[in-house]
Amino acid sequence: MTDLRAWLPRTVDAVDSWMAQYGDFASDPSTRVREADLERAFATLTERLSDNYPFGHPRYVGQMLKPPHPAAVLGYVTAMLINPNNHALDGGPATGRMEKEVVARLATMFGLPQHLGHLTSSGTIANLEALWVAREIHPDRGIAYSADAHYTHPRMCQVLRMDGVSVAVDDAGRMDLGDLERVLATGEVGTVVATLGTTGLGSLDPLPQIIELARAHNARVHVDAAYGGFFTLIADDSPDGVARAPFAAIADADSIVVDPHKHGLQPYGCGAVLFADPEVGLHYVHDSPYTYFSSDELHLGEISLECSRAGAAAAALWLTLEVLPLSDDGLGQILRTCRRGALEWADLLQGSRSLALYQRPELDLVGFLPRAATMSAIDEGSERLFRDAASLDPSEQVHLATYVVTAPALAARGFTVEPDRERARILRSTVMKPESAAFIGEVHARLEALV
Ligand SMILES: *Cc1c(COP(=O)(O)O)cnc(C)c1O
C-alpha cells in the first residue's frame, strides 16, 4: 500500500517532463522571489491557516466538511500545473474527456440508461441549472420543494423569477405526500424537487411516490442528492446500508444533482448535474465567437451555464475514481463505515440519560439534544455543549454543529417540551469521515460528561 501524499513531488516532475519536449525558455523573473520574503510570508500563511477547525480529525463531527482524498489532491495539483479550462475541448482536451468519463460513471451509478450532464462549480449552480431547464420546459409553472430542502432552492426560484412553493414535511423530515398532492392539484407546479439527504437531518424524501404523483400531474422531478447521492452505492436495506427504494427511483427522475465535493472526496469546486433526457441540450444552444473551433465533438461549455471551470476538478475526480471506484467495494466501503458510526452513535444516544436522539439517522447525520423540559433550556444547553466541547484541550476537543428546530417538530418526534419559545437549537453531527467511526464511543462519552 502506498502513501499517496508521498507522490505529491511527482506532480511537478510529470508536468515538467511533458513540457520539456516543447523546448527551453526563460521563466518570467516574477516566478523567483527572495527566499527570506517567501519564508516570512509562508510562515504567516501557515500561522493564519491555523485559525481553523480541525476538519480532518475524527473528533471534528460538525459540518459537512473534510479534506479531499489524497488521490484527488494528486490529480488536482498535477492538472492544475497545466491549468486546463473545461469550458471547451480546446481549453482542456484531456480533462474535458475525463469529465465526460466521470459524469458517465455517475450516470451509471444512478442507473440512467442515457444522460446529458457535466461537472459544475457547486451543488447550488448544478441545481440552478436543473431548475433553469425545468423553467424552459414548463415556463408558466412553478417549483415545489419541501420545507427542509436546501435554502438555495427558494433563492434560485427568485433568480429565475419562478414561483417556489414549500411543501410540508412529515414527522421524519421527509416531504409530506398529502401536502404534495394538494400543491400539485393546483396545476401551478411544473417541477418537484425531491431531496435525497436533507442538509439538516439527512432525511430521504419518498422519491418513488413523489415521481408517481408528479407524473399524474404532468410535472417533472428533480432530485437534489447533493449530499446523499453517493449513498446510492450502499442503498441495499442492509444493516450498514441505507434505504433502497428512494435511491433506486433516481433512475426514473428527470434530473439529478450530486456534489463530488461532499461525499465524493473532492476539494471544493466540484458539483454535478445530470439530465435523463439528452434532448434538453437544445435549451443551451448558443454560439461563442471565442471557442468551439477545435472539433465537431460536443464541448462541455455548449451544455453548461458556466463558462470557465477547472479542468483540474475533473482530473481530481477521475484519479479518485480510478483508485476508489463507484462500487460497494470502492467508495461504498467508506460510506458504510460512516453509516455504522452514525448508527452506533444513535444507539448510544438512545440509551443516554442526559442526551437524546432527535430522530433515527437515514444517512450519516446525527441530530441530538440535551434532555430538558423547555425550548429555552434545550437551546441554551445545546449552545453550551457546542461551545464547551470545542473549548477543551485540543487533544480532547469535539466539534459539533447546531440545527434549529421548532416546538411542533420536537413534539412530532415524541418530545414533551414546554414551548416557552418557538425555536431552539439542537446539535447536529455529520459523521462523514470513516476515521470518525472509531471515535464515536469516546466522543459520546465526552459529551455526556460535559452536559
Ligand atoms: C450542500 C447542498 C446543496 C448546495 O451545494 P453547494 O455545493 O454547497 O453549493 C444543495 N442541496 C443540498 C441537499 C445540499 O446538501
The ligand as a MOL file (V3000), in Angstrom:
LIG
                    3D

  0  0  0     0  0            999 V3000
M  V30 BEGIN CTAB
M  V30 COUNTS 15 15 0 0 0
M  V30 BEGIN ATOM
M  V30 1 C -24.8240 21.1930 0.0670 0
M  V30 2 C -26.1560 21.1250 -0.5470 0
M  V30 3 C -26.5450 21.9970 -1.5770 0
M  V30 4 C -25.6600 23.1430 -2.0170 0
M  V30 5 O -24.4940 22.6700 -2.6290 0
M  V30 6 P -23.1540 23.5570 -2.6390 0
M  V30 7 O -22.1990 22.6330 -3.3040 0
M  V30 8 O -22.8270 23.8520 -1.2120 0
M  V30 9 O -23.4350 24.7810 -3.4240 0
M  V30 10 C -27.7690 21.8280 -2.1610 0
M  V30 11 N -28.6080 20.8610 -1.7340 0
M  V30 12 C -28.2780 20.0030 -0.7540 0
M  V30 13 C -29.2390 18.9540 -0.3410 0
M  V30 14 C -27.0420 20.1130 -0.1140 0
M  V30 15 O -26.7270 19.2800 0.8940 0
M  V30 END ATOM
M  V30 BEGIN BOND
M  V30 1 1 1 2
M  V30 2 1 2 3
M  V30 3 2 2 14
M  V30 4 1 3 4
M  V30 5 2 3 10
M  V30 6 1 4 5
M  V30 7 1 5 6
M  V30 8 2 6 7
M  V30 9 1 6 8
M  V30 10 1 6 9
M  V30 11 1 10 11
M  V30 12 2 11 12
M  V30 13 1 12 13
M  V30 14 1 12 14
M  V30 15 1 14 15
M  V30 END BOND
M  V30 END CTAB
M  END
